[in-house]
Amino acid sequence: MIPFGEWLPDQSDLQNSGATVATNVIPAARGYRPFQGVSTFSGAGDARLRGFFASIDSADTVHLFSGNNSKLYKFNNATGALSDVSVGGGYNLSSDEQWRFIQFGNDVIGSGGLNKELQKYTIGSSSAFTTISGAPSAKHLAVVRDFVVTANVKYSSTAYPFRVRWSQINDATTWTLNTNQADIQDIPDAGNITGLVGGQFGVVLMERAIARMEYVGSPLVFTFEQVETGHGCNYPNSVAALAPTQVFYLADDGFFMFDGNRSIPIGAEKVDTFFFDDLDPHQTDRISCSLDPVNQLVLWSYVSTSSNTGEPDKIIMYNYAVNRWAIAEVAHEFIGTIISPNFTLEALANISSSIDALETSLDSRLWRGGQSAFAASKDSKIASFTGEALAATLETQEFEPANLKQSLIKTVTPYVTSKDVAPTLSVQVGSRSRQIDTVSYSTASTLSDDNIVPVRANGRYHRVRVNASGKWRYALGVDVEAVPLGRR
């Protein structure tokens, strides 16, 4: 069997150790699994959504928030609507700003960039967000130990792109400097702060460095050590983290994972060159990054050079459990992670005209409520990636069946396992006689009852493309029947 190995678009197609194409699939330990499409489940806001956050209260009720450039919304579990819970006057996010949220006790706190101070919503008592008096506005927000921490901030009408500022200890609403350990720290020699990750210690990502933020108590409160110098995160919206010891980000030289002490390249010689060739360089502000905890993925959404709308159309993903990549082609606006809300029958009725028309199967864990889910903004609505599996394309390495000779591929046997119902499979063979030639693909043929796909492809170098749709489970690889033809 020729396996669908690791997707390695940066390497030569000939005798590539992995797959040359892996579209609309999730990388697995062996082969690939299907990638599901978006399924909207909320009413629409009045502009594309730029952030999600969910909290579960003591009664196991999910409170789901989202925001766009001018409003903050709360998902109505009874109707599915996005209810406006903005502060009076609303907001004014710039084109490259996104909403970031944390929870501190019963308070959900949001930051939407430099045009509005931190916002607070108290679970169980608030009906709308309020402005935290005396707090800064900030591009980045996290909880480190017992403090709410902001970075790349603005207050008193002055912006400080290289400053970290934190609240008083155990008090998210009081920010008086030099009181109860509230303070600031400038990191002036490494460019703007582009990311902030919280936890037992903090991680501050800058354009040219990464610093650890360690709590030491009064009088210093926190110390900042640049553990990575000369290299940092160049894309502010490209950061996602499992913990401060597992921080994923994008730099000008590719994708990296920071382990708390150093950055480890995860895309070098694999996908970095492909990504930057495919990324629209004029739309980098539309990058968003998120985790899919169910599938153990970190994903980056972006606008590709083939997007006709200027909207994100691709998601490149990294399975951090098996260290493999894949890509999806799906129209959307933004990606994030949520907790699925507590749906009522009335909400389902508002989502879809009938049970049969629901884009997400009733068997999906999404409807249980309280489940972590990979989500997106689509048509200014909240959506989950729980729809029908997207039509997938996988392609083997390019191989030479007969050394230094032409060959004829006669049949292909794809190894794709089914789930409940047999999927629809078709196979094409791409062939060429010289490495400098363009690959020519055969007409797509389908699988026969004899478990073979009849093809006829002549050339010296071949690759097999499998197209899968419907309910399939794993795509592992192919077998081919080839006969040598001689030299020419």
Protein Blocks (a to p, Z undefined) as FASTA:
>chain_A
ZZdddddfkbcfbhpabdfbdghiacdfehcadddddddfbdcdfbdcfbdcddddfkop
acdddddfkbccdddfknopacdfbdehiaaddfkbccddddehjbccddebjkbccddd
dehjacbdcddehiacdfbdcdehjaccdehiaeehiacfkbccdddehiakbccehigh
iacdddfknopafbdcedjbdcdddfkbccddddebjfklpacddfbghiacfbfklccc
fbfklccdddfkbccddehjaccdfkgoklmmmmmmmpcfklmmmpccdddfknopacdd
dddfkbcnlpafbdcdddfklopacddddddfbdcddddddddfklmmmmpmbfklpmbd
fkbmklngoiacddddeehiacddfbccdddddddddddfbghiacddfbdcdddddehi
acdddddddddfbfkbccdddddddddfkopacdddddfbdcdddddehjdfbdfbdcdd
dddebjZZ
